[in-house]
């Protein structure tokens, strides 16, 4: 896919406003997301078994619902990862030796600041590169972070990590942070491809800080994705509202039940929407009808769970050597620091 580059200073919510030390590069063209959604729905929703990428869960409402999920008592990953960073951000800075932090995903979270603060305290932080698909979000984040860390350069990249990892800026010793267990949303073949592509763009000594959720008691895994307040169910069904809005569909979200069991064979939690009756949905913009049998499943996300040996093997296959492995006190979640081999 050809990309356009639009380096600018930055913008605020009210218009363009120069912020020293900020650069934004845009590789996602207007309409790219809509075209990708149409193509995926034709392939994944109109066939069998039915499946959609988890990326479509995160419109504005979905992102807010997910933020709500991270605060639920049953949902441990966000708290556990923060615990690890509070204890080891300084170790990350020291062992990586990085002068540039690249974050794939949100660039405004508290976890990001823990890393930035540790690198700044070590006297080695010179540049932050937030990478995200949302241009509006990144522009706000870049401006905010540039003001908070006036001594560094903020070089934001608007891109999709499935297509634009090669656009990550080079120079200096770099640390790529991929946090939150997001790597688990990629199936094994997708994950291997992602790690190979990311590694191919790194120089010897560059690092990857990877967050992974660990295999644990099945009841706790089930509770984390099937919370008693029903927030995750509402988050999951929200994807149907996205399809209604973007494709002129006529889904009845309440006609689908949220279920998220643990798949022992694949070692992942599988988010499903189960049709509660025989029904037919019209996709106006695609001029297609999608039929659901009673009990038919639409898979909206997988969330792979890991053991250390598996993480280390997958990193090694991509040319990345495990330098450090940290877990929270309960052993629920892990951060691994891997360095590109020479």
GUSETI-112892 format. One record per atom (N, C-alpha, C): z, x, y. Coordinates in pm, whole numbers, plus 50000, padded with zeros to 5 digits. Layout:
BEGIN
ZXY...
! end
This chain:
BEGIN
500005008549882500005000050000500005008850123499105006450214499085013950339500215009350428500805018750501501945015750586501625019350730502265012550821502115015750961503385022551010503235031951100504365039151155504515035351301505695030951338505935026951476507215033551526507175046851554508385053251604508705048451744509935044251767510375039551898511775044851921512355041652036513745045452059514645036051980514865024152028515575013951952515515001152033516064990351979516124977952054517514972252044517844963752138519054955652128518614941452103519554932352090519214918452066518474912152181518574918052301517934912252418516624918952453516244929352380514984935952412515104950752385514144958552436514134972952412515114979952504515854989152448516874996152524516985010252467516645020352547516625034052499518035038752464518165044652346519415050752304519095065052265519665074852333519355088852303519625092152157518715099952098518925104751961518565094951853517885084051887517525074051787516015073451770515595072951644514185071151610514105060951498513135051851507512925041851403511485042651355511295044251226509965044051167509835031551082508715024551096508515011751030507355012850931507655010450804506625010950700506424997350633507134987350679506974973750626506254965450731505064960850697504264953250792504694938650795504474931850909504754917350914503984910150804504664901550733504014893950626504104900450489504544913150481504644919850351505574912250257506744908250308507724901550222507174888250171506524880750258505974867750217504904869550110504044879550128503004882150027503634886449894504664894849902505324899349779505994887649708506614878649784507254866949723506234858049654505124855549720504084847149660503594853149529503334866349530502824872949411503854872449298505124875049333506154875149229506364861349170506334850949254506514837449204505374833649110504164837449144503024834449057503184841148921503734853348922503874860748797505144857148722506244855648796507544854248731508054840148715507614831048800508134817448794507174808048722505894811348728504914802648666504644806348521505344816748471505174820648332506414817348252506564823948139507734821848055508034834947981509284839847978510444833948043510364835548196511074827148266511014827148413512024837248470511544844748571512404855048629511974857948771512954860848857512704865348994513524877849021513064885949115513794897749157515024893649238516124901249226517314897949306517114899749456516044906449497515844908549641515734895349717515274884749647515074871949716516384864149733517464869249677518764862949698519304865549839518764875849905519404880950026518674877250154518524864250180518144860350315519434860650399519394855550521520574856350606521774849150543521514837250490522614829750428523094836650301522154841450220522514848250097523324860850124522964868250228523704880350262525134877050304525294866050377526634861850416527444857550295526804850350203527504846150082527914858249998527034868349991527414880249915528584887449981528584887950113529714893950183531004886350148530904873150138532064865050097532494868649954531504870949868531804874449728532624887349721532264897249804532954910149797534424909049832534824898049894536224896149932537004887749830536314882649728536984874249629537904882649541539004876949494539924884749409539274889149278538344881149226537714884749097536714896149110536154898049231535064907649247535634921049292535704930349199536374943149221535484954549274534124954849251533354967049279533484972349421533434963749521533484968549659534804975449689535894969549646537214975649671537364988749595536884988949471537055001049389536215012649445535015009849489534175020549545534795025949673535325017049756535995021449879537195030249846537945026549743539085034649700538655048849666537545050049595537045063349556536635071249680535935064849772535495071749892536665076049980537675067649990538855071450067539485084150009539465085349879540085096849812539185109149810537855107249809536965118449778535825120749876535785113649989534695115950085534655130550129535825136550148535865150650185535295159650077535555156149950534985163849839533465162349836532975150349866531525148149870530895157149974531495157350094530955165750201530965180550160532065184950103532205199150068531255203149956531195195249851530385198949735528885197549761528525187749843527095185949872526585195849975527465199750067527035208550175525995202350266525885189150263524785182350331525005181950482523905183250556523905181350700523275168150739522545162050646521915148950667522395139250561522855127450604523195116650513522095106250519521495103150405520515092550392521145081450311521165069350366521725058250289520665047850260520475044950132519575034350089520355021350088520015012350179520754999850192521494999350324522534991250330523254988750454523735001550520523485002550651523925014050727525075011150820525724999750806526804996450899528134994450828528184996350697529404993450623530485003750651531705000050621532825009250635532645021250543532055019050426531865030050331530965040850390529935036850464529065046550528529855055150625530715048850702531495056050802532475065850738532985062550621533855071950552533125084950521531865083750479531075095750451530715103150579530275095650681529925101950807531125109150867532275102750863533485108950919533835121850845533715121650712534055133450634533085144950663531805141850676530825152250706531015157550848531365148550940531595152951078532845161751085533885157851014535125165651013534885179550955533965180350859533635193250799532725201650888532295195951000531465203251095530035205151049529545196150962528205198250906527255186550929527715175750995526865163951013525945165751133524625164751109523665165651219522745153651226522585146351114521615135351113522015124651013521785112051052521985100750962520675093150952520275089850828519025082650802519345069850727519525058650798519675045750728518295040650687518215035750564516935031050507517155016950458516375007350510516564993350471515264985950497515094974550431513864966750446513874958150571515034955850630515144946950746515074955050875513994953350950513824960851074514874956851178515104943851195516054939251295517454944651266517834944351140519144949651101519244964451131518204972051094518274986551112518314990451259517584983251341517604986651483519004984751542519654973951504521024971851553521954982651498521814985651369522684995651307522465009451368521205013051391520905026251447521515027951584521395017651668521955018351803523465019651798524105011751710525565011951699526065025551652525415030951549525865043651493525615055251588524505054651662524235065251760525315065751867525825054051904526895053752004528225058651946528455055551818529715059751755529725074651725528535080251697528435094451661527435101051756527835103351881526885107851983526325121851959526945129451872526465143051850525395144251743524965133051684523985133751574522705126451610521675129151532520425121851541520445110551438520015098751479519865087451387518385084751370517905086251249516475084651218516345073451115516175061251163516115049651074514725047951015514685043650889513415041450820513415027150765512475019050813512325005350765511345005650649511875004050528511015004850411511654998450290510864997650185511274992050056511385003749959512555005349895512715017249811511835016949687511175005749659510205005449550508875011549591508655013249721507355017849769507415029649866508535031649934508525040850048509525052250039509995055749920510915066849909510285079849956508985081049942508305093249986508345094850137508725084450209508765085050355510105089950408511045092850321512335097950369512105111250439512655113150559512415125450634513045137550567512375148850574512875161250516513635169350618513975181550577514665190750666516145191350641516685203650639518115205450620518555202150479519845202950455520425199150326520735184250332520175176450239520265161850245521105156250131521815145650163522545137950062522075123550071521545118249961521125104249954522245096249891522725085949962523775077349909523165063949867523375060349742522905047449689524145040949628524815032749708526155028049676526145013449630527355008449600527524994349570527124990049431526724999649346526254995849213524864989749213524144991049326522804985049336521844990549233522045003049190521195009049087521185000348961522264992848939522364984348821521434972448822520864969048940519904958048946518534962048893518364974848865517114979748807517264980948657516294975648584516294977148439515994991648402516274995848280516175010048245514835016748282513705010248254512435016648289512255017348441512675007048512512595007048658513525017748715514695018948655515685028648702515175042948682514565045448567514025058848541512925062248641512075052548669510995054948767511555057548906512565049648944513195051349075513815065249087514585069448987515245082348993514245093848993513165092648916512125103048917511475104249054511155092749114510485093049244511425098549350512675094249347513625099349445513795114349428513975118749306514175133049279512975141349321511775136049302510565143649335510475146749484511155138749567511125141149710512275149749760513175153549671514315161849708514005176649689514655184849768514565199349754515745204449671515605215849604516735221249529517995222049616519085216749564520335216449639520615203349709519565195449737519785182049791520555173749689521275163549736522125156149647521885141149646522405134649542522425120149529523845115949499524385107049582525695100949557525445086849508525765084249383525385071949316526595063849275526625051049314527685042049274527275033949153528115033949050527815026548927529045018848881528825006348842529894998248785530005001748637531225002448587531455007048450531724995448355531364997648230531644987848125533154986448110533614973948097535054971348092535304958548014536514953948020536904941647953535934930447989535414923647887534364913647910534844901847992536114898347978536644887148055536644890348204536944902848238536924906848379535504907148433534564911648352533164911548395532694897248418533064888348327532644874448341533234868348468534504870948493535154865048610534534870048740534104882548742533544888248865532254881348906531514875648810530224869348840530254854148820531424849048787531604834548769532924830448834533064833148965534344831549032534764816849036536064814949042536624801449035536304793149159536034799649273535714792349396534254787949401533434792749311532024788749306531144795349410531624806249472530824812949575529594819549513529774826049398528634832649333527614822449288528054810849242527124800249204526294795749324526934794249438526214790349559525244801349603525674813749591524814825249621523574825149532523764822649404522654822649309521684811249339522214799349360521344787849388520634788949522521154797349610520524798849741519094803749730518764811049621517384815749607516404804049599516864792649547515994780949541515754775449681516744776549767516554772349906515584781749978515634794449943514664804049998513244799949958513054796249832511724792049786511304779049854512234769949873511904757549944511414760550085512094769650153511744772750292510464780950302510334791150219509214800650234507934796050167508044788050062506854784049987506634768949987507414761650065507264747150069507554740749935508504746449861508864740849730509834729249748510024721649640510944710249649512014710949539512574723049521513684724749428514874716349471515584710649375516894704749397517904714949344518524723049431519424733649383520544728449294521004716249320522104710949241521684706949100520394707249073519894704248938519894716648850520444727748902520524740248826521954745048821522394749148704523744754348685523714769648688524664775548759524824790148760525594794448636525034804148564525704810248449525444825248455526464833348427526284847948431527014854448314526424854348196527054860448079526794875548073527574882447990527344896747966526474898147842525364905247857524444907847746524864920847678525434919647560525964931347491524874941447455523704936547415522624945547373522134954147488521964947947605521434955247720522524960847811523774957547785524904962047866524714958248012524344945548034524244940848172524744926448182525214923048302525494909148336524184903148381523884891248331522604884748361522874871948440522434871648564522584859648647521464850048613521854837748581520884827548540521094814748618519994807648636520024793748682519444785448568520224776148519519844768248401519504754048445518304749848412517874736348448518694725948372519264716448447520134706448386519374694248334518074694148359517264683048308515814687648305514984679848238513544682148246513094678748388512404688148452512004685848590510744693648624510084689148729508844695248775508994698148924508664710548963508824714949102507444718349159507174713149278505894715549345506064726849446505184737049434505164748249528503984746149621504244740249736503194735549824502244746649868502804757949915501934768449969501104775349862501534774249735500784780149624499914769849553500124757249588499404746349521499574747349369500824749649330501144750949188502354742449156502384737449034503534730048985504214738148875505534738748881506314746048782507194736248706507064736248576507834727048492509024734348430510154727448425511354732548362511774722748253512024728148135512624720048029514134719548050514774709447996516234709048003516804721347931517684728448000518274740547942517454753047963516284752148026515454763948049516094772948154515944785948135516634795948217515664802448316516134803748439515484812248539516434823848564516004836048529516854847848550516604853048691517694855048767517584859348906518104873548930518864878948836519394892448855519964897748725519834910848705520644917648605521494927848679522674930348627523574940248685524084949048572523414960448555523724969348444525084975948464525784977848354527084984548354526944997548274527715007748311527435021248265528655027948204528365038548129529345048348085528885061948138529805071248151529475084148213528315091048142528325091148011527285098247937525905092647969525815079547985524515073448015524055077248155524955076848252524605080648389524145095148392524895103848328524555118148329523205120648264522925113648154521635115448085520475110748172520645099548240519555094248323519315103148444520385108348503520225117848614519535130548566519955135548452519375147848397517875146348372517475134648320516065132248292515225132548419515855129948533515145129948661515245143348732515865153348668515975166448730517175167848821518195159548798519395159748881520595163348794521325173648832522475178048754523765172348807524575166648720525835160648762526795171548809527245170448935528165180348993529585175148998529765162049009531105156249015531045141648973532145137048914532265123148867533665118248904533715107748986535005102449029535085087648994536265083148955536495068848934537725064649014537855051549031539065046149092540205047148991541415044049036542585045448950542525036948825541855025448833541775016448718540595019648626539725028848669538555032148588537505021348585537435013448692536475002348697535095006648747535065016248837533845019648909533755034848920532545039948936532375054348944531425058249057531705069649117530765076349205530405089649140529115092349130528675105149075527885112549181528155125349194527395134149282526515142749195525205141749216524245149649140523405157749238523055170149198522275179149282520925181949219519895182749303518545185849253518525200349203518055201849080517965215049022516795222849080516915235949083515855244449135514755246749033
! end
